């Protein structure tokens, strides 16, 4: 009878009123032409959905990188302000920059982002170390890709130190003038961030060797470090365009 609920086959099928059947069919429940609905579909319609919460470490890292964006935005503002106040000084001092050398150094750092991401792909597969020969790049694990990233990042830092030494020999120092102050403060803070990233890579690699089984916690650490490294690369691209290209 309409308005009654009866059970068949050990409670697996329910008969429901026509109006209620139409409402449940509208909401996506499995209702046939006889007004039958399975208890499984009924439980799905009234059950509580599971909420997928984001990784706390990843969210915290993204929030922290947001604060870093504001920090570097302040450095960019300082640079543009000082350049607007001394255009003639900027025109003279930027002629001392070695553009080809800096471009090569920039390419090395940008390429390190790709090797870092390949390491993340390996970490997501829970592959800590290579499974083939050293020359078989497709068999590399996270450790090998992060070693390569570390080498390229260290090369960038060494190249930046060499550039500093060259500029100091040409009387461009932190205290020489406003250009020197702006140049060394902006690129210097970025260099410190790169150095911090290199230390983080060593910690991730060391952790991969320390644990018996490379699991999701270690993979999450690798992913978080990659967020930071990509951020450092993007910031340097902005610095390179502002300091070396838009002279």
HELIX and SHEET records of a PDB file:
HELIX    1   1 UNK A   18  UNK A   26  1                                   9    
HELIX    2   2 UNK A   39  UNK A   46  1                                   8    
HELIX    3   3 UNK A   56  UNK A   85  1                                  30    
HELIX    4   4 UNK A   87  UNK A   93  1                                   7    
HELIX    5   5 UNK A   94  UNK A   96  5                                   3    
HELIX    6   6 UNK A   99  UNK A  124  1                                  26    
HELIX    7   7 UNK A  137  UNK A  139  5                                   3    
HELIX    8   8 UNK A  142  UNK A  169  1                                  28    
HELIX    9   9 UNK A  178  UNK A  210  1                                  33    
HELIX   10  10 UNK A  216  UNK A  240  1                                  25    
HELIX   11  11 UNK A  241  UNK A  245  3                                   5    
SHEET    1   A 3 UNK A   7  UNK A   8  0                                        
SHEET    2   A 3 UNK A  13  UNK A  15 -1                                        
SHEET    3   A 3 UNK A  36  UNK A  38 -1                                        
END                                                                             
